Amino acid sequence: MNTTWPGDSATVVRWLRATLHAEVADPREARISGLDDVKIAADLSGNDLQHLTVDATRVRLQFDWRASPDLAARNEAAAGHHDPQPVSEEPGTIQELRIRATPIRIERTDVNIDVQAFDVPILWQTFAAPTDPRHPESINGLSAPDDLSSARGTFSASVRTQYLVPLLTSVLRPALAEVGIRLGRVKLDVTGDGSDGVHVTAYAGGRWKLLFASVRADARIRVTRDAVITVNELTLGSRNPLVALALRFTRKHVREIVGQPYDLNAALGDEQGATSARIHDLRVATGEDFSVSGRVN
């Protein structure tokens, strides 16, 4: 690898591709295929990227909830790991960033993702030695500073509404199977509820050991343009008397959820007061497609 960082455009592209492969070389819960199809383009001028494009169309993401025998040991080691401090750090800017996947395939469902950002501050970092001995390219790094006030952009994600159930079941079924629950029939209906609301009706059946049960849920959720989410109504029920009895004990928690606004921007904010990105014009649309979009600055 070029010892000068960031060097030139080709150096940046090689580093990004090598880092992408390194991140998924030892998957914990997901298998990713098609990385060689990811298209990466960069135009570097000094320490500024005039544009950076990552196109992950045709990448396939599959979940594998079967933990490897040494997963607990790995997690314990990761918890005690401290990131090394760089020996040098140079500021720069991504003037135009585009991340897209039209579509990325999650299990057997196509999901469209499009993110655009402008004037994103970055830090080109160099370490005394590779932070991961297995990957020589990790001697260099690319990170974002705390203050992102200059950045702005848009994001959107969409999936065919009729494919929401296959998407959810393909992700949840193997996860629940690991704890002994066999997921059965699933129904989901998501419709608009006014100008800023979503009405969700869901049904799920399953079996745990010899117990067959189903749960129904009905919720009305308000999503404001300023990224405040409020569950205005939520009811849970079951035809199984044991499950229905168990759900009665959740009423207190349900009452705590209903009517309580959750501010995504407050959650994204930094406790130390550093300037963070804020979401604006958050929109959830239903119909033939279920989509989420918004602006960030």
Secondary structure as GFF3:
##gff-version 3
##sequence-region A 1 297
A	DSSP	alpha_helix	9	24	.	.	.	ID=ss1
A	DSSP	beta_strand	30	33	.	.	.	ID=ss2
A	DSSP	three_ten_helix	35	37	.	.	.	ID=ss3
A	DSSP	beta_strand	39	45	.	.	.	ID=ss4
A	DSSP	beta_strand	48	55	.	.	.	ID=ss5
A	DSSP	beta_strand	60	63	.	.	.	ID=ss6
A	DSSP	alpha_helix	71	79	.	.	.	ID=ss7
A	DSSP	beta_strand	88	106	.	.	.	ID=ss8
A	DSSP	beta_strand	109	126	.	.	.	ID=ss9
A	DSSP	three_ten_helix	136	139	.	.	.	ID=ss10
A	DSSP	beta_strand	140	143	.	.	.	ID=ss11
A	DSSP	beta_strand	152	160	.	.	.	ID=ss12
A	DSSP	three_ten_helix	161	163	.	.	.	ID=ss13
A	DSSP	alpha_helix	164	177	.	.	.	ID=ss14
A	DSSP	beta_strand	181	192	.	.	.	ID=ss15
A	DSSP	beta_strand	197	208	.	.	.	ID=ss16
A	DSSP	beta_strand	211	223	.	.	.	ID=ss17
A	DSSP	beta_strand	228	237	.	.	.	ID=ss18
A	DSSP	alpha_helix	241	248	.	.	.	ID=ss19
A	DSSP	alpha_helix	251	257	.	.	.	ID=ss20
A	DSSP	beta_strand	262	263	.	.	.	ID=ss21
A	DSSP	alpha_helix	264	268	.	.	.	ID=ss22
A	DSSP	beta_strand	279	285	.	.	.	ID=ss23
A	DSSP	beta_strand	289	296	.	.	.	ID=ss24
###
